[in-house]
Amino acid sequence: MTSPKSLAKSNKIEIFEDFKIRKYFNKEKEAWYFSVIDIVAALTSQKDYKKAKSYWTTLKNRLKKEGSEVVTNCDRLKMLAQDGKMRLTDVADVKTILRLVQSVPSKKAEPIKLWLAKVGYERMQETIDPEKSVNRARDNWQKHGRSQKWIQQRMMGQETRNKLTDYWSNNDIKKGEEFAILTNIIHEEWSGLSVKDHKKIKALKRENLRDHMNEAELIFTALAEMSTREIAESMKAKGMEKNKIAGKKGGGISRKARVELEEKTNKKVVSGGNFLENRTKKKKFRSKNLLN
């Protein structure tokens, strides 16, 4: 895949080679949305905006006739147009953009198509042999500079998490929103911060919070989730209300341990640190102030 020459500091524009791609970050959904016409223009090397728009209109009509979900999954947002005014335009998230790329005959799209095929094959292999997915995760963390000790703690924490979510699945808790609500209750109870606020002080957007936790944060998260599961099992908790109670109690156990450790060491467990590259001093300063 051809890499961008540079990224704009603003959340509004990304530069792909010589093409400006308008974008918008939805804080509620924690998802980036990109201008479809701008993506089409970059893939087809079309500098003329009207011709790129016409290309997208033709492609959109073809995809509709084929019954493709790509068009259905596109949204409409107001973005700054060439005339300086905010105008409605088609936008899509990364998942939809990747599907759109597969519909565009372009040399620039070919590396992306090959990568998608490779990823698809690897996921099929992991379904047959789950150990491959575990090894892939370990390899990825190593490539990002994580220590062996951190990786071990991260994987042990994930196992604890999986046991909890298995319990939820078997006791009338739905994946998605209900999982997220209970996770947030547990996290806020032990850390004093919502998942969203914890990500904020670490200057994270779509990144996985656990992948940017320090040693102590991973351990206290695991303690909270293990305690929640054991309490839920002892209560024979079913449904949201009973599991909310278990979550608060489990998170409370981890909170007491966190507070005691902080008193003994005079050091905060929850940290603004992360593993992102090129963090700015401004973000570090903001994170530090939010913790105090």
C-alpha positions as CSV (number, residue, x, y, z in Angstrom):
1,M,0.0,0.0,0.0
2,T,1.4,3.4,-0.9
3,S,2.0,5.4,2.2
4,P,0.9,9.0,2.7
5,K,3.7,11.6,2.3
6,S,2.5,13.3,5.4
7,L,-0.4,13.6,7.9
8,A,-2.0,17.0,8.7
9,K,-2.0,17.9,12.4
10,S,-5.7,18.8,12.0
11,N,-8.5,16.2,12.3
12,K,-9.9,17.6,9.0
13,I,-7.4,16.7,6.3
14,E,-5.1,13.8,5.6
15,I,-2.7,14.0,2.7
16,F,-2.4,10.8,0.5
17,E,0.4,11.5,-1.9
18,D,-0.8,14.8,-3.5
19,F,-4.5,14.3,-2.7
20,K,-6.2,15.8,0.3
21,I,-8.6,13.4,2.0
22,R,-11.2,15.2,4.2
23,K,-11.9,13.3,7.4
24,Y,-13.9,13.5,10.6
25,F,-13.5,11.7,14.0
26,N,-16.7,10.8,15.7
27,K,-16.0,10.8,19.4
28,E,-19.1,8.9,20.4
29,K,-18.4,6.0,18.0
30,E,-14.6,6.4,18.3
31,A,-14.4,6.1,14.5
32,W,-12.8,8.0,11.6
33,Y,-15.0,8.9,8.6
34,F,-13.4,9.8,5.3
35,S,-14.8,11.6,2.2
36,V,-15.7,9.0,-0.3
37,I,-15.2,11.3,-3.3
38,D,-11.7,12.3,-2.0
39,I,-10.8,8.6,-1.7
40,V,-12.0,7.9,-5.2
41,A,-10.1,10.9,-6.6
42,A,-6.9,9.6,-4.9
43,L,-7.3,6.0,-6.2
44,T,-8.1,7.1,-9.7
45,S,-5.5,10.0,-9.8
46,Q,-8.3,12.4,-10.7
47,K,-7.5,16.0,-9.9
48,D,-10.8,17.3,-11.2
49,Y,-13.3,17.2,-8.4
50,K,-16.4,17.2,-10.7
51,K,-15.0,14.2,-12.6
52,A,-14.2,12.4,-9.4
53,K,-17.8,13.1,-8.1
54,S,-19.2,11.8,-11.4
55,Y,-17.1,8.6,-11.2
56,W,-18.4,8.0,-7.6
57,T,-22.0,8.6,-8.8
58,T,-21.6,6.0,-11.6
59,L,-19.9,3.6,-9.2
60,K,-22.5,4.1,-6.6
61,N,-25.4,3.3,-9.0
62,R,-23.5,0.2,-10.1
63,L,-23.0,-1.0,-6.6
64,K,-26.7,-0.4,-5.7
65,K,-27.8,-2.6,-8.7
66,E,-25.4,-5.3,-7.5
67,G,-26.9,-5.2,-4.1
68,S,-23.6,-4.1,-2.4
69,E,-23.8,-2.9,1.2
70,V,-21.0,-0.3,0.6
71,V,-23.5,2.4,-0.5
72,T,-25.9,1.6,2.3
73,N,-23.1,1.9,4.9
74,C,-22.1,5.3,3.7
75,D,-23.2,8.3,5.7
76,R,-23.6,12.0,4.9
77,L,-21.7,14.7,6.7
78,K,-21.1,18.4,6.1
79,M,-17.5,19.0,5.2
80,L,-15.6,22.0,3.9
81,A,-16.0,22.1,0.1
82,Q,-13.7,23.7,-2.5
83,D,-15.8,26.8,-2.5
84,G,-15.1,27.3,1.2
85,K,-18.6,26.3,2.3
86,M,-19.8,23.4,4.5
87,R,-21.6,21.0,2.2
88,L,-23.1,17.5,2.6
89,T,-20.9,14.8,1.1
90,D,-20.8,11.0,1.3
91,V,-18.5,9.7,4.0
92,A,-17.6,6.2,5.2
93,D,-15.7,4.5,8.0
94,V,-12.5,2.5,7.5
95,K,-14.3,-0.8,7.1
96,T,-16.5,0.5,4.3
97,I,-13.6,2.3,2.6
98,L,-11.7,-1.0,2.4
99,R,-14.7,-2.6,0.8
100,L,-15.0,0.3,-1.6
101,V,-11.4,0.0,-2.6
102,Q,-12.1,-3.5,-3.8
103,S,-14.6,-2.1,-6.3
104,V,-12.2,0.5,-7.9
105,P,-10.0,-0.7,-10.8
106,S,-6.8,1.1,-9.9
107,K,-3.1,0.3,-9.6
108,K,-3.1,2.1,-6.3
109,A,-5.8,-0.1,-5.0
110,E,-4.0,-3.4,-6.0
111,P,-1.7,-3.5,-2.9
112,I,-4.7,-3.0,-0.6
113,K,-6.6,-5.7,-2.4
114,L,-3.6,-8.1,-2.0
115,W,-3.3,-7.2,1.7
116,L,-7.0,-7.8,2.3
117,A,-6.7,-11.2,0.6
118,K,-3.7,-12.1,2.8
119,V,-5.5,-11.0,6.0
120,G,-8.6,-12.9,5.0
121,Y,-6.6,-16.1,4.5
122,E,-4.8,-15.7,7.8
123,R,-8.1,-15.3,9.7
124,M,-9.4,-18.5,8.0
125,Q,-6.3,-20.3,9.2
126,E,-6.7,-19.0,12.7
127,T,-10.3,-20.3,12.8
128,I,-8.9,-23.8,12.1
129,D,-6.0,-23.4,14.5
130,P,-6.7,-20.7,17.2
131,E,-3.1,-20.9,18.5
132,K,-2.1,-19.0,15.3
133,S,-4.1,-16.0,16.5
134,V,-2.4,-16.1,19.9
135,N,1.0,-16.2,18.3
136,R,0.1,-13.4,15.9
137,A,-0.9,-11.2,18.8
138,R,2.4,-12.0,20.6
139,D,4.4,-11.2,17.5
140,N,2.5,-7.9,17.0
141,W,3.2,-6.8,20.6
142,Q,6.9,-7.7,20.2
143,K,7.1,-5.7,17.0
144,H,5.7,-2.7,18.9
145,G,8.4,-3.0,21.5
146,R,6.6,-4.6,24.4
147,S,8.6,-6.6,26.9
148,Q,8.2,-10.3,27.4
149,K,6.9,-9.6,31.0
150,W,4.3,-7.1,29.7
151,I,3.1,-9.5,27.0
152,Q,2.7,-12.3,29.5
153,Q,0.6,-10.0,31.8
154,R,-1.4,-8.8,28.8
155,M,-2.2,-12.3,27.7
156,M,-3.1,-13.5,31.2
157,G,-5.4,-10.4,31.6
158,Q,-7.1,-11.4,28.3
159,E,-7.7,-14.9,29.6
160,T,-9.3,-13.4,32.7
161,R,-11.4,-11.2,30.5
162,N,-12.5,-14.0,28.3
163,K,-13.7,-16.1,31.3
164,L,-15.8,-13.1,32.4
165,T,-17.4,-12.5,29.0
166,D,-18.1,-16.2,28.6
167,Y,-20.0,-16.0,31.9
168,W,-21.9,-12.9,30.6
169,S,-22.8,-14.6,27.3
170,N,-24.2,-17.6,29.2
171,N,-26.2,-15.4,31.6
172,D,-28.4,-13.2,29.5
173,I,-25.9,-10.4,28.7
174,K,-25.8,-9.3,25.0
175,K,-22.5,-8.7,23.2
176,G,-21.9,-5.1,22.2
177,E,-23.6,-2.4,24.2
178,E,-24.4,-4.5,27.3
179,F,-20.8,-5.8,27.4
180,A,-19.6,-2.2,27.1
181,I,-21.8,-1.0,29.9
182,L,-20.7,-3.7,32.4
183,T,-17.0,-3.2,31.4
184,N,-17.3,0.5,32.1
185,I,-18.9,-0.1,35.5
186,I,-16.1,-2.4,36.5
187,H,-13.4,-0.1,35.1
188,E,-14.8,3.1,36.7
189,E,-15.2,1.3,40.0
190,W,-11.6,0.2,40.3
191,S,-9.8,3.1,38.6
192,G,-12.0,6.1,39.3
193,L,-12.2,6.8,35.6
194,S,-14.6,5.7,32.8
195,V,-13.0,3.8,30.0
196,K,-13.5,6.8,27.8
197,D,-11.7,9.2,30.3
198,H,-8.9,6.7,30.8
199,K,-8.3,6.6,27.0
200,K,-8.5,10.4,27.0
201,I,-5.7,10.9,29.5
202,K,-3.6,8.5,27.5
203,A,-4.2,10.5,24.3
204,L,-5.9,7.4,22.7
205,K,-8.6,7.5,20.1
206,R,-9.4,4.1,18.5
207,E,-6.5,2.3,20.0
208,N,-7.2,-0.5,22.5
209,L,-6.9,0.8,26.0
210,R,-5.4,-2.4,27.4
211,D,-2.7,-2.4,24.8
212,H,-1.5,0.9,26.3
213,M,-1.8,0.0,30.0
214,N,1.3,-0.2,32.2
215,E,2.0,-3.3,34.4
216,A,0.0,-2.1,37.4
217,E,-3.0,-1.1,35.3
218,L,-3.1,-4.5,33.6
219,I,-2.9,-6.3,37.0
220,F,-5.7,-4.2,38.7
221,T,-7.9,-4.6,35.6
222,A,-7.5,-8.3,35.8
223,L,-8.2,-8.4,39.5
224,A,-11.4,-6.4,39.1
225,E,-12.6,-8.7,36.3
226,M,-11.7,-11.9,38.1
227,S,-13.4,-10.7,41.3
228,T,-16.5,-9.7,39.3
229,R,-16.8,-13.1,37.7
230,E,-16.3,-15.0,41.0
231,I,-18.9,-12.8,42.7
232,A,-21.3,-13.2,39.8
233,E,-20.9,-16.9,39.9
234,S,-21.5,-17.0,43.7
235,M,-24.6,-14.8,43.2
236,K,-25.7,-16.8,40.2
237,A,-26.2,-13.4,38.5
238,K,-28.4,-13.3,35.4
239,G,-29.3,-10.3,33.4
240,M,-28.0,-6.7,33.6
241,E,-29.1,-5.6,37.0
242,K,-27.6,-8.5,38.9
243,N,-24.4,-8.3,36.9
244,K,-24.1,-4.6,37.5
245,I,-24.1,-5.3,41.2
246,A,-21.4,-8.0,40.7
247,G,-19.4,-5.5,38.6
248,K,-19.4,-2.8,41.3
249,K,-18.4,-5.3,44.0
250,G,-15.7,-6.8,41.9
251,G,-14.4,-3.4,40.8
252,G,-14.5,-2.3,44.5
253,I,-12.2,-5.0,45.6
254,S,-9.6,-3.9,43.0
255,R,-10.1,-0.3,44.0
256,K,-9.3,-1.0,47.7
257,A,-6.1,-2.8,46.7
258,R,-5.2,0.1,44.3
259,V,-5.8,2.8,47.0
260,E,-3.7,0.8,49.6
261,L,-0.8,0.4,47.1
262,E,-0.9,4.1,46.3
263,E,-0.8,5.0,50.0
264,K,2.2,2.7,50.5
265,T,4.2,3.8,47.5
266,N,2.9,7.4,47.2
267,K,2.5,6.7,43.4
268,K,-0.6,6.7,41.2
269,V,-1.5,3.5,39.5
270,V,-3.6,5.0,36.7
271,S,-1.1,6.6,34.3
272,G,-1.3,9.0,31.3
273,G,1.6,7.0,29.7
274,N,1.1,5.0,26.5
275,F,3.0,3.2,23.8
276,L,2.2,5.6,21.0
277,E,5.0,7.0,19.0
278,N,5.6,10.7,18.7
279,R,3.5,11.8,21.6
280,T,3.5,15.6,21.9
281,K,4.5,17.4,25.1
282,K,1.1,19.0,25.1
283,K,-0.7,15.7,25.4
284,K,1.7,14.6,28.2
285,F,1.0,17.8,30.0
286,R,-2.8,17.5,29.6
287,S,-2.8,13.9,30.8
288,K,-0.7,14.8,33.9
289,N,-3.1,17.6,34.8
290,L,-6.2,15.4,34.4
291,L,-4.8,12.8,36.8
292,N,-4.1,15.4,39.6
